[in-house]
């Protein structure tokens, strides 16, 4: 195929957004489309001045993508079936050679509903072990998001005295050598007449796990950044932040906004 054909093909399968000069480049795939769930993460990526390309969930991952031109690859609810095995091997090699991968939780992340990534080349580079079957955990009464240690930039950037809750996550287990920086603890709420009681389970659920692998970095966020799993976490904070992007807007809590911006900065090595 001619180079002209491939350029036209990439324009059809990817949406491109220019950022500020010298900004890190991000490739973001998944979360349905930018006018749906991807609007949350996509809007903040754009607002922060990153140059980024976006691939909607129904579209196959194009062969013409040059991964080495990106500082960060984000996969969020992007089905593994959209990749060829060669492409998945290329992603693993991209990370080992110095790239950065962030996988965000969802029904089509990690193992998910259809055993998405457990038997793929990404299983070796992700900082978590995935279950062989369905790892989705829907939480009707909420899971409190809490820091685990104090070294991660997200932990240092946020106040945790009024934590928020999420509504679901992928049940993953950190690998040896990986660092867990954010955890969750499940709530148990009971009601007897007008009296309501709440207890917090002692077991901690790994939610943000990362490690250096090869010359690169791989990060696993076990919950989603968009409804429905994001739950009340999307409104976390004392103020509202409006972000206008791509002809639409989102309104989120200022702590949620800071969480996402700090996560992007950490994973894209923007500060390095």
Secondary structure, DSSP 8 states (H G I E B T S, - for coil): --HHHHHHHHHHH-EEE--STT--EEEEEESS-TTTTHHHHHHHHHHTT-EEEEE-TTS---TT--GGG-SEEEEES--GGGS-HHHHHHHHHHHHTT-EEEEE-STTSSSTTTT-STTSTHHHHSSEE--SS--EEEEEEEEEEEE-SS-SHHHHHS--TT--EEEEEE--EE-TT-EEEEEEEEEEEEEETTEEEEEE-S--EEEEEEEEETTEEEEEE-S-SSTTTTGGGGG-SSSEEEEEETTEEEEEEHHHHHHHHHHHHHHHTTT-
